[in-house]
């Protein structure tokens, strides 16, 4: 075996990358860019009431989205599904998708990607 064994890396809120968006915000906790993974990306998507992120696609990775709180309508290609706290969806690479908050409070969505180098095309 060559090289060093990978080590566990603890990240704290001050280490997170926060992207303010017109519809809410993205909080990136784990990724190659953050320096704490070479295999996946993990974050949180917060969508304000009545807002939605733009339809987009991830050409290089699958996404898993878990609804921690709130109610959304998730669209994946032509299919639309209402989701609430506790629901989870697996979105294969190449599927055009987005989420719209249909509740009256912020929707908190935890998102994980099968690549530390997540790519996104289209509006987010």
N, C-alpha and C positions, 0 to 999 in steps of 0.2 A: 504494500500500500504506500503510495507516495502522497506527499503533501500533508497538511494539517487536517485534523478532523474538524468539521463544522462545529460551531459553538452556538448555544442559545443566546439570543439578543433580546434584551428588554428595552422596549420603547415607552416613553412617557408622553403625556399630552403636549408638552412643549416641543417634542420632536415631530409631531404630526404636521403634514402639509394641508392647509385649509384653502380651498378654492371657492370664493364667493361666486355664485351664479345668479342670473336674473330670477330663477325659480326657487332658489335655496342655496345649498352649499354641498360640496364634496369634501370629505375629510379622509386623507390618505394616511393609513397607519403602517402598512407593510408593503414594501416593493423594493426593486433593485435601486430605484432612485432614492429611496429612504435609507438604503444601505443595510437593510435588515432581512432581506430574502433574495435568493437567486432563483426561486421556483414559483412564487405566487405573489399576487397583489391583494391586499385586504383594505377595505375602507368602509365609510358610512356615507350614505346619500340622504340628505334631509331636504324634503320637498314641502314648501309652504302650501297652505290650504288653497285649493283652486288652481294650483300651478302644476306644470309637468315639465320634465326634461325633454329635449328634442329627440326625435327618432334617430337612432344610431346603430352601428354594428361594430363588433369586435372581430376583426379578421384573423387574429392570431391566438385567440383563447376563448374558452368557455367561461360563463359567468354563473354564479349562484347568488340569488338575491333572497334575503330573509326579511320579512316585515316584522320589525321589533315593536312598532306602535303606529297607529293610524290606519287609514283605509286608502287603497289605491286601485286604479284600474291599470293593469299591465297589458300592454299590447306587444305581441310577438308575431311578426309577419302580419297575417290578417286576423289572427285570433286575439280576442280581448277577454281578460279574466279579472273579476273583482277579487281583491286580496285584502286580508286584514291581519292583525297581529297574530303571529304564530305560523302563518303561511310561508312557504318557500317555493321558489321556482328555479329550475335549472335551464339555462339559455345556452344552446350550443353556439359555437363559433359560426359567424356568418348570418345569424338570424337578426333581422332588423327589429328593434324593440324600443320601448320607452315606458315610463310610468307617469301617471297623473294622480295627484292627490284629490280624492273625492270626499274627504272628511273635513272637519272644521278645526283640526289641530295639525301641527307639523307631523308629517309621516317620516319615521326613522327607518331606513332600510340599510341593513348590513350587506355588503357586497364583497364577494371573493372571486378572483380570477385565476385561471390555471397557468398564468405566466407572470413572472415578476416584471416583465416588459410589456404590459398591457397596451394594446393599440386600440384606438377608437376612431371611427370614421363617421361623419355626419354631425349633426348638432347634438350636444349633450345637455 
